């Protein structure tokens, strides 16, 4: 496969561009591609064995609400609190992720309890 790719690239690339560089660069994405395929297989296997129920679908319904709220929560945390100065560079992203996700899920659940919220994000 790599030989065929190399032959195609040798004939189509402009002069001065090395095909081996492009092949090595593409090979760097191989672990990510394999991880994505394995994750898809895992999800499909889970759905096959357990099926899709209301409990499984509830977090899926929250995703758009979390998407809507998380940026506002992050901006508020960073601008109105001293969290950036108190925590180090290692713990800050994890702490922000946990707080923003928790608050966003809470706001989404509250918003889905209203008619307008169900219309907007549900």
HUFENWO-V755066 format. One record per pair of residues at least 24 apart in sequence whose ideal C-beta (glycine too) atoms are under 8 Angstrom apart, sorted by sequence separation. I is the first residue (numbers start at 1). J is the second residue. D is the distance in Angstrom with one decimal. If there is no record, write none. Layout:
# HUFENWO-V755066
[[I/J/D] [I/J/D]]
This chain:
# HUFENWO-V755066
[[73/99/7.4] [74/100/5.1] [73/100/4.5] [70/100/5.0] [73/103/4.8] [70/101/7.0] [73/104/5.6] [69/103/7.3] [70/104/4.6] [73/107/7.7] [66/101/6.7] [69/104/4.0] [66/104/4.3] [69/107/4.9] [65/104/7.0] [66/105/6.0] [69/108/6.3] [65/105/7.8] [68/108/7.7] [65/107/7.1] [66/108/5.8] [62/105/5.9] [65/108/2.9] [62/108/4.9] [65/111/6.1] [62/109/7.2] [65/112/6.9] [62/112/7.9] [61/112/7.4] [65/117/8.0] [68/121/6.2] [65/121/4.4] [64/121/5.0] [65/122/7.7] [61/122/6.2]]
